[in-house]
Amino acid sequence: MSLKPKKGIHIQSITADDFKGIAQFFPDIPFQLCQFHQQQTIRRYLTRKPKSDTARTLKKLADSILHWKKRSLKHS
């Protein structure tokens, strides 16, 4: 089953909350989680005080996701 957008509407990508089921309706359109749910997915696998350098770096990156500005996410 798939949904077709109406003529004249072009969907470039879908950003949504933790509802991945919507992606099955638009299999040819890129899908991603919102920044909050991206962070929560990463943090789910980390402790509050990681011990390894790699885990600390990943935690720092995950925590910074919510502070990214739209301008820094654009392709140059």
Backbone as JSON Lines, residues from 0, in Angstrom:
{"i":0,"aa":"M","n":[0.85,-1.18,0.0],"ca":[0.0,0.0,0.0],"c":[0.88,1.24,0.0]}
{"i":1,"aa":"S","n":[0.53,2.21,-0.81],"ca":[1.26,3.47,-0.79],"c":[0.29,4.6,-1.04]}
{"i":2,"aa":"L","n":[0.66,5.79,-0.6],"ca":[-0.15,6.98,-0.81],"c":[0.53,7.83,-1.87]}
{"i":3,"aa":"K","n":[-0.22,8.41,-2.74],"ca":[0.33,9.27,-3.79],"c":[-0.03,10.71,-3.47]}
{"i":4,"aa":"P","n":[0.97,11.61,-3.47],"ca":[0.64,13.02,-3.27],"c":[-0.18,13.54,-4.46]}
{"i":5,"aa":"K","n":[-1.0,14.56,-4.22],"ca":[-1.79,15.15,-5.29],"c":[-0.88,15.81,-6.31]}
{"i":6,"aa":"K","n":[-1.38,15.94,-7.52],"ca":[-0.6,16.58,-8.57],"c":[-0.18,17.98,-8.14]}
{"i":7,"aa":"G","n":[1.04,18.32,-8.46],"ca":[1.56,19.64,-8.1],"c":[2.28,19.66,-6.77]}
{"i":8,"aa":"I","n":[2.13,18.6,-5.99],"ca":[2.82,18.53,-4.7],"c":[4.01,17.6,-4.85]}
{"i":9,"aa":"H","n":[5.19,18.1,-4.52],"ca":[6.4,17.29,-4.6],"c":[7.0,17.18,-3.19]}
{"i":10,"aa":"I","n":[6.99,16.01,-2.63],"ca":[7.54,15.78,-1.3],"c":[9.01,15.4,-1.46]}
{"i":11,"aa":"Q","n":[9.9,16.22,-0.91],"ca":[11.33,15.97,-1.02],"c":[11.84,15.03,0.06]}
{"i":12,"aa":"S","n":[11.28,15.15,1.27],"ca":[11.67,14.3,2.38],"c":[10.61,14.39,3.47]}
{"i":13,"aa":"I","n":[10.68,13.45,4.4],"ca":[9.74,13.42,5.53],"c":[10.55,13.4,6.81]}
{"i":14,"aa":"T","n":[10.23,14.31,7.71],"ca":[10.81,14.33,9.04],"c":[9.66,14.18,10.02]}
{"i":15,"aa":"A","n":[9.74,13.19,10.9],"ca":[8.63,12.92,11.79],"c":[9.13,12.47,13.16]}
{"i":16,"aa":"D","n":[8.17,12.39,14.09],"ca":[8.48,11.85,15.4],"c":[8.76,10.37,15.25]}
{"i":17,"aa":"D","n":[8.76,9.67,16.33],"ca":[9.15,8.27,16.32],"c":[8.07,7.37,15.71]}
{"i":18,"aa":"F","n":[7.51,7.8,14.58],"ca":[6.49,7.04,13.86],"c":[7.06,6.62,12.52]}
{"i":19,"aa":"K","n":[7.82,5.55,12.53],"ca":[8.51,5.09,11.32],"c":[7.56,4.42,10.33]}
{"i":20,"aa":"G","n":[6.34,4.08,10.77],"ca":[5.38,3.44,9.89],"c":[4.99,4.3,8.71]}
{"i":21,"aa":"I","n":[5.1,5.62,8.84],"ca":[4.75,6.51,7.74],"c":[5.66,6.3,6.54]}
{"i":22,"aa":"A","n":[6.89,5.87,6.78],"ca":[7.85,5.67,5.7],"c":[7.38,4.57,4.73]}
{"i":23,"aa":"Q","n":[6.62,3.61,5.2],"ca":[6.15,2.54,4.32],"c":[5.16,3.05,3.27]}
{"i":24,"aa":"F","n":[4.49,4.17,3.55],"ca":[3.55,4.74,2.59],"c":[4.24,5.54,1.5]}
{"i":25,"aa":"F","n":[5.47,5.95,1.76],"ca":[6.25,6.73,0.8],"c":[7.64,6.1,0.65]}
{"i":26,"aa":"P","n":[7.72,4.92,0.08],"ca":[8.98,4.18,0.05],"c":[10.1,4.84,-0.75]}
{"i":27,"aa":"D","n":[9.76,5.74,-1.67],"ca":[10.79,6.38,-2.5],"c":[11.21,7.75,-1.98]}
{"i":28,"aa":"I","n":[10.67,8.16,-0.82],"ca":[10.98,9.47,-0.27],"c":[11.85,9.28,0.98]}
{"i":29,"aa":"P","n":[12.97,10.02,1.07],"ca":[13.84,9.89,2.25],"c":[13.07,10.23,3.54]}
{"i":30,"aa":"F","n":[13.31,9.45,4.57],"ca":[12.65,9.62,5.87],"c":[13.69,9.74,6.96]}
{"i":31,"aa":"Q","n":[13.46,10.64,7.9],"ca":[14.36,10.74,9.06],"c":[13.55,11.11,10.3]}
{"i":32,"aa":"L","n":[14.11,10.77,11.44],"ca":[13.5,11.14,12.71],"c":[13.8,12.61,13.0]}
{"i":33,"aa":"C","n":[12.95,13.24,13.79],"ca":[13.23,14.61,14.21],"c":[14.48,14.59,15.11]}
{"i":34,"aa":"Q","n":[15.06,15.76,15.33],"ca":[16.3,15.83,16.09],"c":[16.15,15.27,17.5]}
{"i":35,"aa":"F","n":[15.02,15.54,18.15],"ca":[14.81,15.04,19.51],"c":[14.85,13.52,19.55]}
{"i":36,"aa":"H","n":[14.15,12.87,18.63],"ca":[14.12,11.41,18.64],"c":[15.44,10.81,18.16]}
{"i":37,"aa":"Q","n":[16.19,11.51,17.33],"ca":[17.53,11.05,16.98],"c":[18.39,11.02,18.24]}
{"i":38,"aa":"Q","n":[18.33,12.1,19.01],"ca":[19.11,12.16,20.25],"c":[18.69,11.06,21.22]}
{"i":39,"aa":"Q","n":[17.4,10.85,21.38],"ca":[16.92,9.84,22.31],"c":[17.35,8.43,21.9]}
{"i":40,"aa":"T","n":[17.38,8.15,20.61],"ca":[17.81,6.84,20.13],"c":[19.28,6.6,20.49]}
{"i":41,"aa":"I","n":[20.12,7.6,20.29],"ca":[21.54,7.47,20.62],"c":[21.73,7.33,22.12]}
{"i":42,"aa":"R","n":[21.08,8.19,22.9],"ca":[21.25,8.18,24.35],"c":[20.74,6.9,25.0]}
{"i":43,"aa":"R","n":[19.83,6.22,24.35],"ca":[19.29,4.96,24.88],"c":[20.41,3.92,25.07]}
{"i":44,"aa":"Y","n":[21.45,4.03,24.27],"ca":[22.53,3.04,24.32],"c":[23.76,3.52,25.09]}
{"i":45,"aa":"L","n":[23.68,4.7,25.68],"ca":[24.81,5.24,26.43],"c":[24.46,5.34,27.92]}
{"i":46,"aa":"T","n":[25.48,5.25,28.75],"ca":[25.27,5.5,30.17],"c":[25.3,7.01,30.39]}
{"i":47,"aa":"R","n":[24.9,7.45,31.57],"ca":[24.92,8.9,31.86],"c":[26.35,9.43,31.96]}
{"i":48,"aa":"K","n":[27.26,8.59,32.4],"ca":[28.67,8.99,32.52],"c":[29.54,7.97,31.78]}
{"i":49,"aa":"P","n":[29.63,8.09,30.46],"ca":[30.42,7.13,29.7],"c":[31.89,7.14,30.1]}
{"i":50,"aa":"K","n":[32.52,5.98,30.04],"ca":[33.92,5.87,30.46],"c":[34.9,5.94,29.3]}
{"i":51,"aa":"S","n":[34.53,5.4,28.15],"ca":[35.47,5.4,27.03],"c":[35.43,6.75,26.3]}
{"i":52,"aa":"D","n":[36.54,7.08,25.65],"ca":[36.61,8.32,24.88],"c":[35.55,8.33,23.78]}
{"i":53,"aa":"T","n":[35.38,7.19,23.14],"ca":[34.41,7.1,22.04],"c":[33.0,7.36,22.53]}
{"i":54,"aa":"A","n":[32.62,6.75,23.64],"ca":[31.27,6.94,24.18],"c":[31.06,8.37,24.65]}
{"i":55,"aa":"R","n":[32.09,8.98,25.24],"ca":[31.98,10.39,25.65],"c":[31.78,11.3,24.44]}
{"i":56,"aa":"T","n":[32.51,11.01,23.36],"ca":[32.38,11.81,22.14],"c":[30.98,11.64,21.55]}
{"i":57,"aa":"L","n":[30.48,10.41,21.53],"ca":[29.14,10.16,21.01],"c":[28.08,10.85,21.85]}
{"i":58,"aa":"K","n":[28.22,10.83,23.17],"ca":[27.27,11.5,24.06],"c":[27.29,13.0,23.81]}
{"i":59,"aa":"K","n":[28.48,13.56,23.65],"ca":[28.6,15.0,23.39],"c":[27.92,15.36,22.07]}
{"i":60,"aa":"L","n":[28.13,14.53,21.06],"ca":[27.5,14.76,19.76],"c":[25.97,14.65,19.87]}
{"i":61,"aa":"A","n":[25.49,13.62,20.54],"ca":[24.04,13.43,20.71],"c":[23.43,14.61,21.46]}
{"i":62,"aa":"D","n":[24.11,15.09,22.49],"ca":[23.59,16.21,23.26],"c":[23.58,17.51,22.46]}
{"i":63,"aa":"S","n":[24.46,17.61,21.48],"ca":[24.54,18.83,20.68],"c":[23.49,18.89,19.57]}
{"i":64,"aa":"I","n":[22.87,17.77,19.24],"ca":[21.91,17.72,18.14],"c":[20.8,18.76,18.31]}
{"i":65,"aa":"L","n":[20.3,18.9,19.53],"ca":[19.18,19.8,19.77],"c":[19.56,21.27,19.65]}
{"i":66,"aa":"H","n":[20.85,21.57,19.55],"ca":[21.31,22.96,19.47],"c":[21.77,23.34,18.07]}
{"i":67,"aa":"W","n":[21.63,22.42,17.12],"ca":[22.05,22.72,15.75],"c":[21.11,23.73,15.14]}
{"i":68,"aa":"K","n":[21.65,24.62,14.37],"ca":[20.85,25.63,13.68],"c":[20.56,25.15,12.26]}
{"i":69,"aa":"K","n":[19.44,25.58,11.73],"ca":[19.03,25.18,10.38],"c":[20.13,25.53,9.38]}
{"i":70,"aa":"R","n":[20.75,26.67,9.53],"ca":[21.78,27.12,8.6],"c":[22.94,26.13,8.54]}
{"i":71,"aa":"S","n":[23.32,25.53,9.67],"ca":[24.46,24.62,9.69],"c":[24.13,23.26,9.08]}
{"i":72,"aa":"L","n":[22.84,22.97,8.86],"ca":[22.44,21.69,8.29],"c":[22.3,21.72,6.78]}
{"i":73,"aa":"K","n":[22.31,22.9,6.19],"ca":[22.17,23.03,4.74],"c":[23.43,22.57,4.04]}
{"i":74,"aa":"H","n":[23.25,22.02,2.85],"ca":[24.39,21.61,2.03],"c":[24.98,22.84,1.39]}
{"i":75,"aa":"S","n":[26.3,22.85,1.28],"ca":[26.93,24.01,0.64],"c":[27.18,23.74,-0.81]}
